[in-house]
């Protein structure tokens, strides 16, 4: 009886440990990496989180494309700006594509908080989630 119980527990643990994260968990982890890179203030780290052909609509009217465009956008942000991710929703459109929409608060060096809506399309490239499309806009008042 004890042997059967231990085998059953072992199977349950094996199933739990081999379970893959769902799209929401993948998006949460990818957005956490994005938040860390953004807050580090390093344009190269930030650009490394995007695909080579990424498209980015940030807080300006210009569409930035590719790694160089992402780096250029990040380099133009005000010094000392930080981000804190808020609530989000995510859906997987395939095994290597996750769409994530949610909220983020950007805080300027003077303490002013700018609430934004943020949509990121992640694609898995060589086992790593990268941003292929990014759109941010202020939360309407």
ChimeraX attribute file (.defattr): number of C-alpha atoms within 10 A of each C-alpha:
attribute: neighborCount
match mode: 1-to-1
recipient: residues
	/A:1	6
	/A:2	7
	/A:3	8
	/A:4	9
	/A:5	10
	/A:6	11
	/A:7	12
	/A:8	12
	/A:9	12
	/A:10	12
	/A:11	12
	/A:12	11
	/A:13	12
	/A:14	11
	/A:15	11
	/A:16	10
	/A:17	9
	/A:18	8
	/A:19	9
	/A:20	10
	/A:21	10
	/A:22	13
	/A:23	21
	/A:24	17
	/A:25	12
	/A:26	20
	/A:27	26
	/A:28	17
	/A:29	14
	/A:30	21
	/A:31	20
	/A:32	14
	/A:33	17
	/A:34	22
	/A:35	17
	/A:36	17
	/A:37	19
	/A:38	19
	/A:39	16
	/A:40	14
	/A:41	17
	/A:42	14
	/A:43	19
	/A:44	16
	/A:45	16
	/A:46	22
	/A:47	25
	/A:48	16
	/A:49	21
	/A:50	26
	/A:51	21
	/A:52	17
	/A:53	16
	/A:54	21
	/A:55	21
	/A:56	23
	/A:57	19
	/A:58	20
	/A:59	13
	/A:60	12
	/A:61	7
	/A:62	10
	/A:63	14
	/A:64	20
	/A:65	21
	/A:66	17
	/A:67	20
	/A:68	16
	/A:69	18
	/A:70	28
	/A:71	20
	/A:72	16
	/A:73	21
	/A:74	18
	/A:75	15
	/A:76	9
	/A:77	15
	/A:78	10
	/A:79	10
	/A:80	13
	/A:81	18
	/A:82	19
	/A:83	20
	/A:84	15
	/A:85	19
	/A:86	13
	/A:87	10
	/A:88	17
	/A:89	14
	/A:90	20
	/A:91	16
	/A:92	18
	/A:93	10
	/A:94	10
	/A:95	10
	/A:96	14
	/A:97	21
	/A:98	24
	/A:99	20
	/A:100	23
	/A:101	19
	/A:102	16
	/A:103	20
	/A:104	24
	/A:105	19
	/A:106	19
	/A:107	16
	/A:108	16
	/A:109	12
	/A:110	8
	/A:111	11
	/A:112	11
	/A:113	15
	/A:114	13
	/A:115	20
	/A:116	21
	/A:117	19
	/A:118	22
	/A:119	21
	/A:120	22
	/A:121	23
	/A:122	26
	/A:123	22
	/A:124	15
	/A:125	12
	/A:126	7
	/A:127	8
	/A:128	11
	/A:129	23
	/A:130	26
	/A:131	27
	/A:132	21
	/A:133	19
	/A:134	21
	/A:135	16
	/A:136	19
	/A:137	16
	/A:138	16
	/A:139	13
	/A:140	7
	/A:141	4
